[in-house]
Amino acid sequence: MNAFRYALNASTLFPFRLTLPEQIRVAAKAGYEGIEFWMRDVDAYVEAGGTLAELRRCAADEGVAFANAIAFWKWADLDEKERAGGMELAVREAETLAELGCPSAAAPPFGTVEGVSLERVAACYGELAGRLRPIGVDPLLEFWGRAKALSRLEEAIYVADTSGVADARLLLDPFHMYTGGSSTEALAALDGRRIGIVHVNDYPANPPRETIQDRDRCFPGEGIFEGERFAAGLRDTGYRGFLSLELFIPDFGGRTAVEVASRGLEAVKRVYGAQ
């Protein structure tokens, strides 16, 4: 039996311009257990006349779990007015997520964070978790490789440890580990229960680390990332949650959404499925 569960991050399907129900059906047809959706697609569906109840029913009918949500809140912004607005947006969107039955959302260092100390980031994260967890949504602390604060796994661990949040959980992503210079060995400092979700992807040797972009990500096993070693490290922590395929490839050369999703699942299982 494999240690992990598999989810499809909706970013992988962006070139197909699908609605959220269509994304859910693609994930189901390709064989994923979960979907990691973007809040903007929830908003678009509701603005077009759909309801949250319909989305929840669609996922249930297809047997696909809402694994996590991708959101952008300025919860640690340098500007206090922006930060306050980010917190209020987080609360509103968490209420939506709770209605959908989605247990968590990404909390990356979105906004202006240059000049914000890690101690301040930790305090802000503590406030964010304190406001969202009572609603039923866990903000997963995410680091971005090129962020001006919170750019490395080691920093995320420090922020989580000093935030005062009990069992604070992280979102891991190989691409951001690469661009920010995180160490795979830092995984050893984590208990798997402190990992909320793991994005999976790969990256080529060129463009180089200094200029590589999200669009350059590739399917697991097709780049230079040591995915098997990373998978072993995850298993050693005891993590048994979702691996979510997150790509930003702009064009799949005529392949259908289901073909792309299926290819992705095969790649993830090939790299991460070995025991």
Solvent accessible surface area in square Angstrom, and as a share of the most:
residue,aa,sasa,rsa
1,M,228,1.02
2,N,46,0.23
3,A,14,0.11
4,F,9,0.04
5,R,103,0.37
6,Y,17,0.06
7,A,1,0.00
8,L,0,0.00
9,N,0,0.00
10,A,0,0.00
11,S,0,0.00
12,T,0,0.00
13,L,2,0.01
14,F,55,0.23
15,P,49,0.31
16,F,55,0.23
17,R,219,0.80
18,L,42,0.21
19,T,71,0.41
20,L,1,0.01
21,P,12,0.08
22,E,71,0.32
23,Q,5,0.02
24,I,0,0.00
25,R,119,0.43
26,V,16,0.09
27,A,0,0.00
28,A,26,0.20
29,K,152,0.65
30,A,15,0.12
31,G,47,0.45
32,Y,8,0.03
33,E,70,0.31
34,G,0,0.00
35,I,0,0.00
36,E,0,0.00
37,F,0,0.00
38,W,22,0.08
39,M,9,0.04
40,R,139,0.51
41,D,22,0.12
42,V,1,0.01
43,D,61,0.32
44,A,55,0.43
45,Y,46,0.18
46,V,66,0.38
47,E,147,0.66
48,A,91,0.71
49,G,63,0.61
50,G,12,0.12
51,T,61,0.36
52,L,31,0.15
53,A,64,0.49
54,E,65,0.29
55,L,0,0.00
56,R,121,0.44
57,R,133,0.49
58,C,17,0.10
59,A,5,0.04
60,A,76,0.59
61,D,110,0.57
62,E,67,0.30
63,G,59,0.57
64,V,7,0.04
65,A,42,0.33
66,F,17,0.07
67,A,10,0.08
68,N,0,0.00
69,A,0,0.00
70,I,11,0.06
71,A,1,0.01
72,F,70,0.29
73,W,1,0.00
74,K,64,0.27
75,W,1,0.00
76,A,1,0.01
77,D,9,0.04
78,L,106,0.53
79,D,72,0.37
80,E,96,0.43
81,K,172,0.73
82,E,77,0.35
83,R,21,0.08
84,A,47,0.36
85,G,41,0.40
86,G,5,0.05
87,M,1,0.00
88,E,77,0.34
89,L,58,0.29
90,A,0,0.00
91,V,26,0.15
92,R,140,0.51
93,E,25,0.11
94,A,0,0.00
95,E,90,0.40
96,T,31,0.18
97,L,0,0.00
98,A,38,0.30
99,E,109,0.49
100,L,2,0.01
101,G,39,0.37
102,C,2,0.01
103,P,69,0.43
104,S,3,0.02
105,A,0,0.00
106,A,1,0.01
107,A,0,0.00
108,P,2,0.01
109,P,6,0.04
110,F,69,0.29
111,G,34,0.33
112,T,76,0.44
113,V,6,0.04
114,E,105,0.47
115,G,72,0.69
116,V,15,0.09
117,S,57,0.37
118,L,43,0.21
119,E,101,0.45
120,R,104,0.38
121,V,3,0.01
122,A,2,0.02
123,A,54,0.42
124,C,1,0.01
125,Y,0,0.00
126,G,19,0.18
127,E,66,0.30
128,L,0,0.00
129,A,2,0.02
130,G,48,0.46
131,R,84,0.31
132,L,0,0.00
133,R,79,0.29
134,P,108,0.68
135,I,47,0.24
136,G,50,0.49
137,V,1,0.01
138,D,18,0.09
139,P,0,0.00
140,L,0,0.00
141,L,0,0.00
142,E,9,0.04
143,F,1,0.00
144,W,61,0.21
145,G,7,0.07
146,R,110,0.40
147,A,20,0.16
148,K,143,0.60
149,A,10,0.08
150,L,0,0.00
151,S,19,0.12
152,R,83,0.30
153,L,0,0.00
154,E,52,0.23
155,E,42,0.19
156,A,0,0.00
157,I,21,0.11
158,Y,85,0.32
159,V,0,0.00
160,A,3,0.03
161,D,84,0.44
162,T,69,0.40
163,S,15,0.10
164,G,75,0.72
165,V,19,0.11
166,A,71,0.55
167,D,111,0.57
168,A,3,0.02
169,R,64,0.23
170,L,0,0.00
171,L,1,0.01
172,L,0,0.00
173,D,2,0.01
174,P,0,0.00
175,F,5,0.02
176,H,22,0.10
177,M,7,0.03
178,Y,31,0.12
179,T,17,0.10
180,G,16,0.15
181,G,37,0.35
182,S,19,0.12
183,S,39,0.25
184,T,34,0.20
185,E,100,0.45
186,A,15,0.12
187,L,4,0.02
188,A,95,0.74
189,A,70,0.54
190,L,10,0.05
191,D,56,0.29
192,G,4,0.04
193,R,195,0.71
194,R,51,0.19
195,I,4,0.02
196,G,16,0.16
197,I,1,0.01
198,V,0,0.00
199,H,1,0.01
200,V,0,0.00
201,N,1,0.01
202,D,2,0.01
203,Y,13,0.05
204,P,38,0.24
205,A,55,0.42
206,N,115,0.59
207,P,49,0.31
208,P,63,0.40
209,R,99,0.36
210,E,130,0.58
211,T,78,0.45
212,I,0,0.00
213,Q,94,0.42
214,D,56,0.29
215,R,148,0.54
216,D,36,0.19
217,R,6,0.02
218,C,22,0.13
219,F,4,0.02
220,P,2,0.01
221,G,52,0.50
222,E,87,0.39
223,G,27,0.26
224,I,91,0.46
225,F,29,0.12
226,E,99,0.44
227,G,4,0.04
228,E,104,0.47
229,R,126,0.46
230,F,1,0.00
231,A,0,0.00
232,A,42,0.32
233,G,18,0.17
234,L,0,0.00
235,R,45,0.16
236,D,125,0.65
237,T,21,0.12
238,G,39,0.38
239,Y,7,0.03
240,R,125,0.46
241,G,21,0.20
242,F,22,0.09
243,L,1,0.01
244,S,0,0.00
245,L,1,0.00
246,E,10,0.05
247,L,0,0.00
248,F,47,0.20
249,I,32,0.16
250,P,68,0.43
251,D,103,0.53
252,F,14,0.06
253,G,69,0.66
254,G,79,0.76
255,R,107,0.39
256,T,74,0.43
257,A,12,0.09
258,V,45,0.26
259,E,90,0.40
260,V,0,0.00
261,A,0,0.00
262,S,32,0.21
263,R,75,0.27
264,G,0,0.00
265,L,12,0.06
266,E,107,0.48
267,A,1,0.00
268,V,3,0.02
269,K,95,0.40
270,R,154,0.56
271,V,6,0.04
272,Y,1,0.00
273,G,22,0.21
274,A,62,0.48
275,Q,143,0.63
